[in-house]
Amino acid sequence: MKTSKPADLRAEYDFGAGTRGQYAARYAEGSNVVVLAPDGAAHFPTSAAVNRQLRTLLPRCKATPRRLLGA
């Protein structure tokens, strides 16, 4: 599906020969994106702060197998 070029895109920027999503699968393998609700995210200024807090909570949690989406 061809879409029109945005008005603010310069003529010399031609991405017509590019392949959409070429590296998407490789990127998805190495990342696990979790979106926090705004009220929760307000308490964590960085992803490092979120990870630090989660690591303090993990020992207190009961071990459960990881559930896959759609399962």
Backbone bond lengths (Angstrom), bond angles and torsions (degrees), N, CA, C in turn:
res aa  C-N    CA-C-N  psi(-1)  N-CA   C-N-CA  omega(-1)  CA-C   N-CA-C  phi
1 M - - - 1.444 - - 1.524 108.19 -
2 K 1.266 117.60 121.29 1.453 124.04 -178.55 1.533 108.75 -90.97
3 T 1.321 115.89 132.92 1.463 119.85 177.41 1.514 108.64 -116.96
4 S 1.298 116.16 159.52 1.461 119.86 179.45 1.520 110.03 -75.68
5 K 1.302 116.43 154.45 1.454 124.23 -178.84 1.534 109.30 -77.70
6 P 1.356 118.22 137.11 1.469 119.95 177.08 1.528 110.58 -60.16
7 A 1.301 116.81 148.92 1.463 122.84 -176.73 1.523 112.29 -63.25
8 D 1.340 118.47 -30.60 1.457 120.45 -176.75 1.530 113.54 -90.20
9 L 1.331 118.78 5.53 1.451 122.55 178.56 1.524 109.93 -86.10
10 R 1.308 116.58 127.09 1.459 121.14 -178.96 1.522 111.25 -67.08
11 A 1.319 116.04 150.11 1.461 121.89 -178.07 1.527 111.95 -61.88
12 E 1.346 117.78 -32.83 1.463 119.64 -177.59 1.529 113.23 -74.76
13 Y 1.323 117.83 -10.15 1.459 121.70 176.66 1.523 108.63 -92.08
14 D 1.294 115.81 92.17 1.462 120.64 -178.80 1.524 108.81 -111.48
15 F 1.310 116.41 108.29 1.457 121.47 179.78 1.524 111.38 -101.50
16 G 1.318 117.46 16.60 1.457 122.52 -177.30 1.512 114.19 -61.28
17 A 1.335 118.05 -28.35 1.460 120.87 -178.27 1.529 112.11 -91.67
18 G 1.321 117.61 -0.09 1.458 121.19 -178.79 1.519 112.29 -74.27
19 T 1.328 115.24 162.21 1.457 121.94 177.79 1.517 108.26 -110.10
20 R 1.315 116.36 116.16 1.459 121.10 -178.26 1.528 110.28 -68.91
21 G 1.332 116.50 131.24 1.460 121.95 175.96 1.512 114.81 72.99
22 Q 1.313 117.75 20.66 1.463 121.46 -175.58 1.529 111.63 -58.71
23 Y 1.301 118.27 -37.85 1.462 121.50 -176.92 1.535 112.30 -109.24
24 A 1.299 118.73 10.66 1.467 121.83 -175.32 1.523 112.17 -61.93
25 A 1.315 118.17 -45.10 1.466 120.87 -178.45 1.525 111.01 -64.48
26 R 1.327 117.13 -42.77 1.462 120.86 179.46 1.526 110.40 -63.41
27 Y 1.320 117.03 -40.64 1.460 121.04 179.14 1.524 110.76 -65.72
28 A 1.319 116.94 -42.49 1.461 121.25 -177.49 1.520 111.90 -64.61
29 E 1.325 118.46 -31.08 1.463 121.64 179.24 1.522 111.69 -62.68
30 G 1.317 116.90 -35.38 1.454 120.37 -174.94 1.505 114.67 -100.49
31 S 1.325 117.90 11.76 1.451 118.57 -178.56 1.522 110.80 -138.80
32 N 1.294 114.86 153.21 1.451 122.09 176.98 1.520 105.64 -137.33
33 V 1.300 116.59 95.48 1.458 121.57 -175.13 1.521 109.51 -88.15
34 V 1.316 115.38 127.64 1.459 122.06 176.74 1.520 106.45 -124.36
35 V 1.313 117.39 129.23 1.460 121.69 -179.67 1.520 108.36 -101.13
36 L 1.323 115.47 123.65 1.460 120.55 179.07 1.523 110.27 -88.28
37 A 1.305 116.07 148.86 1.457 121.05 173.90 1.530 107.87 -65.14
38 P 1.326 117.69 147.82 1.466 120.47 -177.10 1.527 114.23 -53.86
39 D 1.329 117.67 -38.96 1.463 119.03 -179.36 1.523 112.07 -68.15
40 G 1.322 117.85 -31.86 1.462 121.01 175.83 1.510 112.00 -77.87
41 A 1.331 116.65 -40.58 1.463 121.63 -178.96 1.522 111.55 -63.48
42 A 1.317 117.60 -26.42 1.468 121.18 -179.77 1.524 111.61 -62.19
43 H 1.329 117.64 -22.77 1.465 121.66 -178.77 1.516 113.18 -88.24
44 F 1.333 117.83 -9.41 1.459 122.28 -176.37 1.522 110.15 -126.26
45 P 1.321 118.33 105.30 1.461 120.65 -177.34 1.524 114.29 -71.83
46 T 1.346 117.69 -23.59 1.463 120.64 -177.72 1.518 110.30 -140.01
47 S 1.331 116.11 164.72 1.462 120.08 176.36 1.529 110.06 -66.92
48 A 1.323 117.64 -30.47 1.464 120.58 177.29 1.527 110.69 -62.76
49 A 1.325 117.42 -37.70 1.466 121.45 178.58 1.526 110.77 -65.83
50 V 1.317 116.85 -39.68 1.466 120.75 177.66 1.524 109.66 -63.84
51 N 1.323 116.57 -48.83 1.464 120.51 -179.12 1.523 112.26 -61.87
52 R 1.321 117.41 -39.69 1.463 121.46 178.31 1.535 110.36 -60.35
53 Q 1.321 116.47 -45.34 1.459 120.15 -179.50 1.526 111.71 -67.02
54 L 1.324 116.49 -41.91 1.467 119.69 178.59 1.527 111.44 -61.59
55 R 1.325 116.29 -39.85 1.474 119.17 179.73 1.525 112.07 -65.46
56 T 1.328 118.02 -29.59 1.469 119.25 176.57 1.528 111.33 -73.52
57 L 1.330 116.53 -27.03 1.461 120.22 -179.11 1.534 113.32 -85.64
58 L 1.303 117.85 -26.84 1.468 121.56 -174.98 1.526 114.25 -55.18
59 P 1.322 120.37 -44.50 1.469 119.09 -179.86 1.537 113.10 -61.69
60 R 1.306 117.57 -24.36 1.468 121.73 -179.34 1.522 112.86 -83.92
61 C 1.316 116.13 -16.00 1.465 120.52 -176.41 1.515 110.87 -84.84
62 K 1.307 114.70 146.12 1.451 120.93 175.20 1.526 107.68 -73.11
63 A 1.313 117.22 133.65 1.456 120.80 -179.38 1.524 110.29 -67.04
64 T 1.306 116.44 124.95 1.458 121.50 176.94 1.524 108.32 -132.93
65 P 1.324 117.98 147.80 1.458 119.33 178.35 1.523 110.52 -65.70
66 R 1.310 115.13 147.80 1.454 120.98 179.79 1.523 109.55 -69.46
67 R 1.304 116.64 128.81 1.465 121.35 178.85 1.508 109.56 -92.76
68 L 1.308 115.84 139.11 1.448 120.98 177.69 1.511 109.55 -91.83
69 L 1.319 116.04 147.49 1.459 120.73 177.29 1.523 109.73 -62.37
70 G 1.277 116.65 139.36 1.459 121.70 176.86 1.524 113.09 79.85
71 A 1.315 117.75 0.89 1.475 119.63 -179.47 1.508 110.71 -91.28
